[in-house]
Amino acid sequence: MKTIRALRQFSHYHAGNFDQGETRPVADDVAEALVGMELAEEVTTEAKPEVKTKPATRKKDEAQ
């Protein structure tokens, strides 16, 4: 499976309808054909590093 981004709106017999800018995974042979017809471009998916955040804490009201 390869991930592609549609360069314009089009319909493909096996992959269905694509909107301009839509990104979706498709079979390798379909991706190569769509890129070859200049209907789409291949997108590389990079793993995003996880961003760990600390849970929000409440300050206790010291004026009680």
PQR file of N, CA, C, O and H, with PARSE charges and radii, in Angstrom:
ATOM      1  N   MET A   1       0.830  -1.184   0.000 -0.4000 1.5000
ATOM      2  CA  MET A   1       0.000   0.000   0.000 -0.0000 2.0000
ATOM      3  C   MET A   1       0.877   1.251   0.000  0.5500 1.7000
ATOM      4  O   MET A   1       1.863   1.344   0.731 -0.5500 1.4000
ATOM      5  N   LYS A   2       0.496   2.189  -0.823 -0.4000 1.5000
ATOM      6  CA  LYS A   2       1.149   3.493  -0.877 -0.0000 2.0000
ATOM      7  C   LYS A   2       0.100   4.553  -0.575  0.5500 1.7000
ATOM      8  O   LYS A   2      -1.088   4.361  -0.835 -0.5500 1.4000
ATOM      9  H   LYS A   2      -0.305   2.113  -1.417  0.4000 1.0000
ATOM     10  N   THR A   3       0.549   5.659  -0.031 -0.4000 1.5000
ATOM     11  CA  THR A   3      -0.353   6.768   0.255 -0.0000 2.0000
ATOM     12  C   THR A   3      -0.162   7.829  -0.818  0.5500 1.7000
ATOM     13  O   THR A   3       0.960   8.222  -1.135 -0.5500 1.4000
ATOM     14  H   THR A   3       1.514   5.815   0.180  0.4000 1.0000
ATOM     15  N   ILE A   4      -1.295   8.287  -1.374 -0.4000 1.5000
ATOM     16  CA  ILE A   4      -1.250   9.303  -2.424 -0.0000 2.0000
ATOM     17  C   ILE A   4      -2.112  10.496  -2.049  0.5500 1.7000
ATOM     18  O   ILE A   4      -3.006  10.392  -1.208 -0.5500 1.4000
ATOM     19  H   ILE A   4      -2.207   7.967  -1.117  0.4000 1.0000
ATOM     20  N   ARG A   5      -1.834  11.636  -2.685 -0.4000 1.5000
ATOM     21  CA  ARG A   5      -2.640  12.852  -2.535 -0.0000 2.0000
ATOM     22  C   ARG A   5      -3.127  13.241  -3.916  0.5500 1.7000
ATOM     23  O   ARG A   5      -2.339  13.369  -4.852 -0.5500 1.4000
ATOM     24  H   ARG A   5      -1.108  11.720  -3.368  0.4000 1.0000
ATOM     25  N   ALA A   6      -4.431  13.429  -4.034 -0.4000 1.5000
ATOM     26  CA  ALA A   6      -5.023  13.792  -5.323 -0.0000 2.0000
ATOM     27  C   ALA A   6      -4.664  15.230  -5.682  0.5500 1.7000
ATOM     28  O   ALA A   6      -4.796  16.140  -4.863 -0.5500 1.4000
ATOM     29  H   ALA A   6      -5.071  13.325  -3.273  0.4000 1.0000
ATOM     30  N   LEU A   7      -4.210  15.419  -6.918 -0.4000 1.5000
ATOM     31  CA  LEU A   7      -3.864  16.758  -7.381 -0.0000 2.0000
ATOM     32  C   LEU A   7      -5.086  17.515  -7.882  0.5500 1.7000
ATOM     33  O   LEU A   7      -5.096  18.745  -7.925 -0.5500 1.4000
ATOM     34  H   LEU A   7      -4.103  14.680  -7.583  0.4000 1.0000
ATOM     35  N   ARG A   8      -6.117  16.761  -8.259 -0.4000 1.5000
ATOM     36  CA  ARG A   8      -7.402  17.356  -8.660 -0.0000 2.0000
ATOM     37  C   ARG A   8      -8.478  16.301  -8.451  0.5500 1.7000
ATOM     38  O   ARG A   8      -8.166  15.147  -8.159 -0.5500 1.4000
ATOM     39  H   ARG A   8      -6.109  15.762  -8.224  0.4000 1.0000
ATOM     40  N   GLN A   9      -9.716  16.679  -8.595 -0.4000 1.5000
ATOM     41  CA  GLN A   9     -10.820  15.754  -8.394 -0.0000 2.0000
ATOM     42  C   GLN A   9     -10.883  14.768  -9.562  0.5500 1.7000
ATOM     43  O   GLN A   9     -10.798  15.164 -10.725 -0.5500 1.4000
ATOM     44  H   GLN A   9      -9.969  17.616  -8.833  0.4000 1.0000
ATOM     45  N   PHE A  10     -11.034  13.480  -9.240 -0.4000 1.5000
ATOM     46  CA  PHE A  10     -11.170  12.468 -10.285 -0.0000 2.0000
ATOM     47  C   PHE A  10     -11.823  11.218  -9.706  0.5500 1.7000
ATOM     48  O   PHE A  10     -11.988  11.091  -8.493 -0.5500 1.4000
ATOM     49  H   PHE A  10     -11.103  13.159  -8.295  0.4000 1.0000
ATOM     50  N   SER A  11     -12.183  10.316 -10.578 -0.4000 1.5000
ATOM     51  CA  SER A  11     -12.776   9.038 -10.189 -0.0000 2.0000
ATOM     52  C   SER A  11     -11.947   7.920 -10.799  0.5500 1.7000
ATOM     53  O   SER A  11     -11.502   8.016 -11.943 -0.5500 1.4000
ATOM     54  H   SER A  11     -12.049  10.419 -11.563  0.4000 1.0000
ATOM     55  N   HIS A  12     -11.745   6.860 -10.027 -0.4000 1.5000
ATOM     56  CA  HIS A  12     -10.982   5.705 -10.494 -0.0000 2.0000
ATOM     57  C   HIS A  12     -11.839   4.458 -10.307  0.5500 1.7000
ATOM     58  O   HIS A  12     -12.517   4.313  -9.290 -0.5500 1.4000
ATOM     59  H   HIS A  12     -12.108   6.782  -9.098  0.4000 1.0000
ATOM     60  N   TYR A  13     -11.807   3.566 -11.282 -0.4000 1.5000
ATOM     61  CA  TYR A  13     -12.654   2.365 -11.274 -0.0000 2.0000
ATOM     62  C   TYR A  13     -12.468   1.537  -9.998  0.5500 1.7000
ATOM     63  O   TYR A  13     -13.455   1.095  -9.408 -0.5500 1.4000
ATOM     64  H   TYR A  13     -11.256   3.684 -12.108  0.4000 1.0000
ATOM     65  N   HIS A  14     -11.238   1.323  -9.567 -0.4000 1.5000
ATOM     66  CA  HIS A  14     -10.972   0.481  -8.401 -0.0000 2.0000
ATOM     67  C   HIS A  14     -10.868   1.274  -7.099  0.5500 1.7000
ATOM     68  O   HIS A  14     -11.233   0.763  -6.041 -0.5500 1.4000
ATOM     69  H   HIS A  14     -10.437   1.682 -10.046  0.4000 1.0000
ATOM     70  N   ALA A  15     -10.385   2.489  -7.158 -0.4000 1.5000
ATOM     71  CA  ALA A  15     -10.117   3.252  -5.935 -0.0000 2.0000
ATOM     72  C   ALA A  15     -11.251   4.203  -5.547  0.5500 1.7000
ATOM     73  O   ALA A  15     -11.267   4.700  -4.421 -0.5500 1.4000
ATOM     74  H   ALA A  15     -10.088   2.904  -8.018  0.4000 1.0000
ATOM     75  N   GLY A  16     -12.190   4.467  -6.441 -0.4000 1.5000
ATOM     76  CA  GLY A  16     -13.319   5.332  -6.101 -0.0000 2.0000
ATOM     77  C   GLY A  16     -13.084   6.794  -6.428  0.5500 1.7000
ATOM     78  O   GLY A  16     -12.205   7.135  -7.221 -0.5500 1.4000
ATOM     79  H   GLY A  16     -12.178   4.064  -7.356  0.4000 1.0000
ATOM     80  N   ASN A  17     -13.887   7.660  -5.802 -0.4000 1.5000
ATOM     81  CA  ASN A  17     -13.830   9.105  -6.060 -0.0000 2.0000
ATOM     82  C   ASN A  17     -12.807   9.776  -5.153  0.5500 1.7000
ATOM     83  O   ASN A  17     -12.694   9.453  -3.970 -0.5500 1.4000
ATOM     84  H   ASN A  17     -14.600   7.382  -5.159  0.4000 1.0000
ATOM     85  N   PHE A  18     -12.075  10.705  -5.723 -0.4000 1.5000
ATOM     86  CA  PHE A  18     -11.085  11.476  -4.977 -0.0000 2.0000
ATOM     87  C   PHE A  18     -11.427  12.950  -5.097  0.5500 1.7000
ATOM     88  O   PHE A  18     -11.783  13.426  -6.175 -0.5500 1.4000
ATOM     89  H   PHE A  18     -12.167  10.968  -6.684  0.4000 1.0000
ATOM     90  N   ASP A  19     -11.319  13.668  -4.000 -0.4000 1.5000
ATOM     91  CA  ASP A  19     -11.436  15.120  -4.013 -0.0000 2.0000
ATOM     92  C   ASP A  19     -10.033  15.706  -4.098  0.5500 1.7000
ATOM     93  O   ASP A  19      -9.062  15.064  -3.695 -0.5500 1.4000
ATOM     94  H   ASP A  19     -11.030  13.282  -3.124  0.4000 1.0000
ATOM     95  N   GLN A  20      -9.927  16.914  -4.617 -0.4000 1.5000
ATOM     96  CA  GLN A  20      -8.620  17.570  -4.720 -0.0000 2.0000
ATOM     97  C   GLN A  20      -8.007  17.698  -3.334  0.5500 1.7000
ATOM     98  O   GLN A  20      -8.662  18.164  -2.402 -0.5500 1.4000
ATOM     99  H   GLN A  20     -10.715  17.436  -4.944  0.4000 1.0000
ATOM    100  N   GLY A  21      -6.758  17.289  -3.199 -0.4000 1.5000
ATOM    101  CA  GLY A  21      -6.049  17.389  -1.931 -0.0000 2.0000
ATOM    102  C   GLY A  21      -6.285  16.236  -0.983  0.5500 1.7000
ATOM    103  O   GLY A  21      -5.641  16.161   0.063 -0.5500 1.4000
ATOM    104  H   GLY A  21      -6.226  16.910  -3.956  0.4000 1.0000
ATOM    105  N   GLU A  22      -7.190  15.335  -1.319 -0.4000 1.5000
ATOM    106  CA  GLU A  22      -7.488  14.193  -0.459 -0.0000 2.0000
ATOM    107  C   GLU A  22      -6.295  13.241  -0.417  0.5500 1.7000
ATOM    108  O   GLU A  22      -5.660  12.985  -1.440 -0.5500 1.4000
ATOM    109  H   GLU A  22      -7.713  15.396  -2.169  0.4000 1.0000
ATOM    110  N   THR A  23      -5.998  12.727   0.759 -0.4000 1.5000
ATOM    111  CA  THR A  23      -4.908  11.778   0.942 -0.0000 2.0000
ATOM    112  C   THR A  23      -5.495  10.457   1.407  0.5500 1.7000
ATOM    113  O   THR A  23      -6.314  10.412   2.324 -0.5500 1.4000
ATOM    114  H   THR A  23      -6.513  12.935   1.590  0.4000 1.0000
ATOM    115  N   ARG A  24      -5.054   9.360   0.745 -0.4000 1.5000
ATOM    116  CA  ARG A  24      -5.550   8.048   1.149 -0.0000 2.0000
ATOM    117  C   ARG A  24      -4.613   6.949   0.666  0.5500 1.7000
ATOM    118  O   ARG A  24      -3.933   7.107  -0.348 -0.5500 1.4000
ATOM    119  H   ARG A  24      -4.388   9.397  -0.001  0.4000 1.0000
ATOM    120  N   PRO A  25      -4.579   5.835   1.395 -0.5600 1.5000
ATOM    121  CA  PRO A  25      -3.762   4.698   0.959  0.2800 2.0000
ATOM    122  C   PRO A  25      -4.466   3.916  -0.148  0.5500 1.7000
ATOM    123  O   PRO A  25      -5.676   3.696  -0.086 -0.5500 1.4000
ATOM    124  N   VAL A  26      -3.706   3.499  -1.158 -0.4000 1.5000
ATOM    125  CA  VAL A  26      -4.230   2.689  -2.262 -0.0000 2.0000
ATOM    126  C   VAL A  26      -3.202   1.605  -2.585  0.5500 1.7000
ATOM    127  O   VAL A  26      -2.059   1.661  -2.132 -0.5500 1.4000
ATOM    128  H   VAL A  26      -2.723   3.677  -1.208  0.4000 1.0000
ATOM    129  N   ALA A  27      -3.624   0.627  -3.370 -0.4000 1.5000
ATOM    130  CA  ALA A  27      -2.719  -0.442  -3.786 -0.0000 2.0000
ATOM    131  C   ALA A  27      -1.557   0.137  -4.592  0.5500 1.7000
ATOM    132  O   ALA A  27      -1.694   1.167  -5.252 -0.5500 1.4000
ATOM    133  H   ALA A  27      -4.553   0.581  -3.739  0.4000 1.0000
ATOM    134  N   ASP A  28      -0.413  -0.544  -4.526 -0.4000 1.5000
ATOM    135  CA  ASP A  28       0.796  -0.050  -5.194 -0.0000 2.0000
ATOM    136  C   ASP A  28       0.592   0.178  -6.687  0.5500 1.7000
ATOM    137  O   ASP A  28       1.008   1.208  -7.217 -0.5500 1.4000
ATOM    138  H   ASP A  28      -0.302  -1.381  -3.990  0.4000 1.0000
ATOM    139  N   ASP A  29      -0.044  -0.773  -7.371 -0.4000 1.5000
ATOM    140  CA  ASP A  29      -0.220  -0.632  -8.821 -0.0000 2.0000
ATOM    141  C   ASP A  29      -1.146   0.521  -9.170  0.5500 1.7000
ATOM    142  O   ASP A  29      -0.922   1.216 -10.161 -0.5500 1.4000
ATOM    143  H   ASP A  29      -0.383  -1.610  -6.940  0.4000 1.0000
ATOM    144  N   VAL A  30      -2.179   0.730  -8.370 -0.4000 1.5000
ATOM    145  CA  VAL A  30      -3.103   1.853  -8.594 -0.0000 2.0000
ATOM    146  C   VAL A  30      -2.373   3.173  -8.347  0.5500 1.7000
ATOM    147  O   VAL A  30      -2.526   4.123  -9.114 -0.5500 1.4000
ATOM    148  H   VAL A  30      -2.360   0.165  -7.565  0.4000 1.0000
ATOM    149  N   ALA A  31      -1.585   3.228  -7.283 -0.4000 1.5000
ATOM    150  CA  ALA A  31      -0.830   4.449  -6.969 -0.0000 2.0000
ATOM    151  C   ALA A  31       0.116   4.806  -8.110  0.5500 1.7000
ATOM    152  O   ALA A  31       0.184   5.963  -8.525 -0.5500 1.4000
ATOM    153  H   ALA A  31      -1.460   2.456  -6.660  0.4000 1.0000
ATOM    154  N   GLU A  32       0.839   3.820  -8.611 -0.4000 1.5000
ATOM    155  CA  GLU A  32       1.781   4.079  -9.703 -0.0000 2.0000
ATOM    156  C   GLU A  32       1.066   4.574 -10.954  0.5500 1.7000
ATOM    157  O   GLU A  32       1.572   5.459 -11.645 -0.5500 1.4000
ATOM    158  H   GLU A  32       0.784   2.881  -8.273  0.4000 1.0000
ATOM    159  N   ALA A  33      -0.108   4.012 -11.255 -0.4000 1.5000
ATOM    160  CA  ALA A  33      -0.865   4.442 -12.433 -0.0000 2.0000
ATOM    161  C   ALA A  33      -1.362   5.874 -12.273  0.5500 1.7000
ATOM    162  O   ALA A  33      -1.266   6.666 -13.211 -0.5500 1.4000
ATOM    163  H   ALA A  33      -0.519   3.294 -10.694  0.4000 1.0000
ATOM    164  N   LEU A  34      -1.891   6.219 -11.101 -0.4000 1.5000
ATOM    165  CA  LEU A  34      -2.424   7.564 -10.875 -0.0000 2.0000
ATOM    166  C   LEU A  34      -1.316   8.613 -10.881  0.5500 1.7000
ATOM    167  O   LEU A  34      -1.508   9.713 -11.400 -0.5500 1.4000
ATOM    168  H   LEU A  34      -1.969   5.575 -10.339  0.4000 1.0000
ATOM    169  N   VAL A  35      -0.169   8.284 -10.313 -0.4000 1.5000
ATOM    170  CA  VAL A  35       0.968   9.203 -10.341 -0.0000 2.0000
ATOM    171  C   VAL A  35       1.458   9.358 -11.775  0.5500 1.7000
ATOM    172  O   VAL A  35       1.805  10.463 -12.192 -0.5500 1.4000
ATOM    173  H   VAL A  35      -0.014   7.391  -9.891  0.4000 1.0000
ATOM    174  N   GLY A  36       1.491   8.263 -12.535 -0.4000 1.5000
ATOM    175  CA  GLY A  36       1.918   8.310 -13.932 -0.0000 2.0000
ATOM    176  C   GLY A  36       1.014   9.160 -14.804  0.5500 1.7000
ATOM    177  O   GLY A  36       1.475   9.777 -15.764 -0.5500 1.4000
ATOM    178  H   GLY A  36       1.209   7.366 -12.195  0.4000 1.0000
ATOM    179  N   MET A  37      -0.280   9.198 -14.474 -0.4000 1.5000
ATOM    180  CA  MET A  37      -1.237  10.020 -15.230 -0.0000 2.0000
ATOM    181  C   MET A  37      -1.310  11.441 -14.692  0.5500 1.7000
ATOM    182  O   MET A  37      -2.116  12.246 -15.158 -0.5500 1.4000
ATOM    183  H   MET A  37      -0.654   8.697 -13.694  0.4000 1.0000
ATOM    184  N   GLU A  38      -0.465  11.750 -13.706 -0.4000 1.5000
ATOM    185  CA  GLU A  38      -0.400  13.069 -13.071 -0.0000 2.0000
ATOM    186  C   GLU A  38      -1.725  13.486 -12.433  0.5500 1.7000
ATOM    187  O   GLU A  38      -2.082  14.664 -12.418 -0.5500 1.4000
ATOM    188  H   GLU A  38       0.190  11.096 -13.327  0.4000 1.0000
ATOM    189  N   LEU A  39      -2.441  12.498 -11.909 -0.4000 1.5000
ATOM    190  CA  LEU A  39      -3.660  12.778 -11.159 -0.0000 2.0000
ATOM    191  C   LEU A  39      -3.380  12.849  -9.660  0.5500 1.7000
ATOM    192  O   LEU A  39      -4.163  13.416  -8.898 -0.5500 1.4000
ATOM    193  H   LEU A  39      -2.151  11.541 -11.921  0.4000 1.0000
ATOM    194  N   ALA A  40      -2.250  12.266  -9.245 -0.4000 1.5000
ATOM    195  CA  ALA A  40      -1.923  12.214  -7.824 -0.0000 2.0000
ATOM    196  C   ALA A  40      -0.410  12.250  -7.655  0.5500 1.7000
ATOM    197  O   ALA A  40       0.355  12.079  -8.604 -0.5500 1.4000
ATOM    198  H   ALA A  40      -1.613  11.806  -9.864  0.4000 1.0000
ATOM    199  N   GLU A  41      -0.010  12.481  -6.400 -0.4000 1.5000
ATOM    200  CA  GLU A  41       1.395  12.421  -6.053 -0.0000 2.0000
ATOM    201  C   GLU A  41       1.545  11.504  -4.849  0.5500 1.7000
ATOM    202  O   GLU A  41       0.653  11.424  -4.005 -0.5500 1.4000
ATOM    203  H   GLU A  41      -0.631  12.619  -5.629  0.4000 1.0000
ATOM    204  N   GLU A  42       2.675  10.816  -4.774 -0.4000 1.5000
ATOM    205  CA  GLU A  42       2.902   9.916  -3.647 -0.0000 2.0000
ATOM    206  C   GLU A  42       3.289  10.729  -2.423  0.5500 1.7000
ATOM    207  O   GLU A  42       4.054  11.688  -2.515 -0.5500 1.4000
ATOM    208  H   GLU A  42       3.400  10.881  -5.460  0.4000 1.0000
ATOM    209  N   VAL A  43       2.759  10.341  -1.291 -0.4000 1.5000
ATOM    210  CA  VAL A  43       3.013  11.033  -0.033 -0.0000 2.0000
ATOM    211  C   VAL A  43       3.800  10.091   0.865  0.5500 1.7000
ATOM    212  O   VAL A  43       3.424   8.933   1.053 -0.5500 1.4000
ATOM    213  H   VAL A  43       2.137   9.561  -1.215  0.4000 1.0000
ATOM    214  N   THR A  44       4.882  10.595   1.411 -0.4000 1.5000
ATOM    215  CA  THR A  44       5.629   9.790   2.377 -0.0000 2.0000
ATOM    216  C   THR A  44       5.077  10.073   3.757  0.5500 1.7000
ATOM    217  O   THR A  44       4.911  11.229   4.147 -0.5500 1.4000
ATOM    218  H   THR A  44       5.187  11.535   1.258  0.4000 1.0000
ATOM    219  N   THR A  45       4.799   9.032   4.482 -0.4000 1.5000
ATOM    220  CA  THR A  45       4.269   9.191   5.830 -0.0000 2.0000
ATOM    221  C   THR A  45       5.413   9.034   6.812  0.5500 1.7000
ATOM    222  O   THR A  45       6.046   7.981   6.892 -0.5500 1.4000
ATOM    223  H   THR A  45       4.934   8.092   4.165  0.4000 1.0000
ATOM    224  N   GLU A  46       5.662  10.077   7.543 -0.4000 1.5000
ATOM    225  CA  GLU A  46       6.716  10.068   8.548 -0.0000 2.0000
ATOM    226  C   GLU A  46       6.085   9.879   9.911  0.5500 1.7000
ATOM    227  O   GLU A  46       5.051  10.470  10.224 -0.5500 1.4000
ATOM    228  H   GLU A  46       5.148  10.933   7.479  0.4000 1.0000
ATOM    229  N   ALA A  47       6.719   9.054  10.711 -0.4000 1.5000
ATOM    230  CA  ALA A  47       6.217   8.831  12.063 -0.0000 2.0000
ATOM    231  C   ALA A  47       6.441  10.084  12.891  0.5500 1.7000
ATOM    232  O   ALA A  47       7.565  10.575  12.999 -0.5500 1.4000
ATOM    233  H   ALA A  47       7.560   8.574  10.458  0.4000 1.0000
ATOM    234  N   LYS A  48       5.376  10.595  13.470 -0.4000 1.5000
ATOM    235  CA  LYS A  48       5.484  11.784  14.299 -0.0000 2.0000
ATOM    236  C   LYS A  48       5.870  11.356  15.714  0.5500 1.7000
ATOM    237  O   LYS A  48       5.292  10.410  16.250 -0.5500 1.4000
ATOM    238  H   LYS A  48       4.463  10.197  13.383  0.4000 1.0000
ATOM    239  N   PRO A  49       6.822  12.028  16.314 -0.5600 1.5000
ATOM    240  CA  PRO A  49       7.192  11.673  17.690  0.2800 2.0000
ATOM    241  C   PRO A  49       6.047  12.013  18.640  0.5500 1.7000
ATOM    242  O   PRO A  49       5.354  13.016  18.473 -0.5500 1.4000
ATOM    243  N   GLU A  50       5.869  11.162  19.629 -0.4000 1.5000
ATOM    244  CA  GLU A  50       4.805  11.416  20.594 -0.0000 2.0000
ATOM    245  C   GLU A  50       5.191  12.589  21.476  0.5500 1.7000
ATOM    246  O   GLU A  50       6.327  12.697  21.937 -0.5500 1.4000
ATOM    247  H   GLU A  50       6.432  10.347  19.766  0.4000 1.0000
ATOM    248  N   VAL A  51       4.234  13.452  21.698 -0.4000 1.5000
ATOM    249  CA  VAL A  51       4.458  14.593  22.574 -0.0000 2.0000
ATOM    250  C   VAL A  51       3.775  14.282  23.885  0.5500 1.7000
ATOM    251  O   VAL A  51       2.550  14.180  23.959 -0.5500 1.4000
ATOM    252  H   VAL A  51       3.311  13.364  21.325  0.4000 1.0000
ATOM    253  N   LYS A  52       4.583  14.134  24.915 -0.4000 1.5000
ATOM    254  CA  LYS A  52       4.021  13.823  26.229 -0.0000 2.0000
ATOM    255  C   LYS A  52       3.805  15.121  26.986  0.5500 1.7000
ATOM    256  O   LYS A  52       4.690  15.974  27.058 -0.5500 1.4000
ATOM    257  H   LYS A  52       5.578  14.216  24.855  0.4000 1.0000
ATOM    258  N   THR A  53       2.630  15.251  27.538 -0.4000 1.5000
ATOM    259  CA  THR A  53       2.310  16.442  28.314 -0.0000 2.0000
ATOM    260  C   THR A  53       1.955  16.022  29.725  0.5500 1.7000
ATOM    261  O   THR A  53       1.457  14.921  29.959 -0.5500 1.4000
ATOM    262  H   THR A  53       1.912  14.558  27.479  0.4000 1.0000
ATOM    263  N   LYS A  54       2.216  16.902  30.641 -0.4000 1.5000
ATOM    264  CA  LYS A  54       1.861  16.627  32.029 -0.0000 2.0000
ATOM    265  C   LYS A  54       0.382  16.935  32.209  0.5500 1.7000
ATOM    266  O   LYS A  54      -0.135  17.872  31.601 -0.5500 1.4000
ATOM    267  H   LYS A  54       2.621  17.797  30.451  0.4000 1.0000
ATOM    268  N   PRO A  55      -0.299  16.156  33.038 -0.5600 1.5000
ATOM    269  CA  PRO A  55      -1.716  16.449  33.278  0.2800 2.0000
ATOM    270  C   PRO A  55      -1.870  17.781  34.011  0.5500 1.7000
ATOM    271  O   PRO A  55      -1.022  18.171  34.812 -0.5500 1.4000
ATOM    272  N   ALA A  56      -2.948  18.449  33.722 -0.4000 1.5000
ATOM    273  CA  ALA A  56      -3.213  19.731  34.368 -0.0000 2.0000
ATOM    274  C   ALA A  56      -3.436  19.504  35.858  0.5500 1.7000
ATOM    275  O   ALA A  56      -4.073  18.530  36.258 -0.5500 1.4000
ATOM    276  H   ALA A  56      -3.637  18.132  33.071  0.4000 1.0000
ATOM    277  N   THR A  57      -2.914  20.396  36.661 -0.4000 1.5000
ATOM    278  CA  THR A  57      -3.099  20.288  38.117 -0.0000 2.0000
ATOM    279  C   THR A  57      -3.796  21.538  38.603  0.5500 1.7000
ATOM    280  O   THR A  57      -3.634  22.626  38.050 -0.5500 1.4000
ATOM    281  H   THR A  57      -2.396  21.187  36.336  0.4000 1.0000
ATOM    282  N   ARG A  58      -4.566  21.356  39.637 -0.4000 1.5000
ATOM    283  CA  ARG A  58      -5.255  22.489  40.241 -0.0000 2.0000
ATOM    284  C   ARG A  58      -4.493  22.932  41.479  0.5500 1.7000
ATOM    285  O   ARG A  58      -4.002  22.117  42.260 -0.5500 1.4000
ATOM    286  H   ARG A  58      -4.698  20.473  40.086  0.4000 1.0000
ATOM    287  N   LYS A  59      -4.410  24.219  41.631 -0.4000 1.5000
ATOM    288  CA  LYS A  59      -3.818  24.743  42.864 -0.0000 2.0000
ATOM    289  C   LYS A  59      -4.916  24.803  43.921  0.5500 1.7000
ATOM    290  O   LYS A  59      -6.009  25.316  43.682 -0.5500 1.4000
ATOM    291  H   LYS A  59      -4.809  24.881  40.996  0.4000 1.0000
ATOM    292  N   LYS A  60      -4.597  24.273  45.075 -0.4000 1.5000
ATOM    293  CA  LYS A  60      -5.585  24.302  46.146 -0.0000 2.0000
ATOM    294  C   LYS A  60      -5.711  25.726  46.699  0.5500 1.7000
ATOM    295  O   LYS A  60      -4.727  26.456  46.818 -0.5500 1.4000
ATOM    296  H   LYS A  60      -3.709  23.857  45.269  0.4000 1.0000
ATOM    297  N   ASP A  61      -6.907  26.084  47.020 -0.4000 1.5000
ATOM    298  CA  ASP A  61      -7.156  27.413  47.556 -0.0000 2.0000
ATOM    299  C   ASP A  61      -6.621  27.454  48.991  0.5500 1.7000
ATOM    300  O   ASP A  61      -7.173  26.809  49.882 -0.5500 1.4000
ATOM    301  H   ASP A  61      -7.707  25.491  46.924  0.4000 1.0000
ATOM    302  N   GLU A  62      -5.559  28.207  49.206 -0.4000 1.5000
ATOM    303  CA  GLU A  62      -4.932  28.282  50.524 -0.0000 2.0000
ATOM    304  C   GLU A  62      -5.625  29.288  51.433  0.5500 1.7000
ATOM    305  O   GLU A  62      -5.256  29.391  52.602 -0.5500 1.4000
ATOM    306  H   GLU A  62      -5.111  28.732  48.482  0.4000 1.0000
ATOM    307  N   ALA A  63      -6.597  30.021  50.953 -0.4000 1.5000
ATOM    308  CA  ALA A  63      -7.254  31.064  51.750 -0.0000 2.0000
ATOM    309  C   ALA A  63      -8.460  30.509  52.505  0.5500 1.7000
ATOM    310  O   ALA A  63      -9.277  31.293  52.987 -0.5500 1.4000
ATOM    311  H   ALA A  63      -6.896  29.937  50.003  0.4000 1.0000
ATOM    312  N   GLN A  64      -8.601  29.207  52.626 -0.4000 1.5000
ATOM    313  CA  GLN A  64      -9.785  28.650  53.312 -0.0000 2.0000
ATOM    314  C   GLN A  64      -9.766  28.877  54.769  0.5500 1.7000
ATOM    315  O   GLN A  64     -10.690  28.467  55.470 -0.5500 1.4000
ATOM    316  H   GLN A  64      -7.937  28.570  52.235  0.4000 1.0000
TER
END
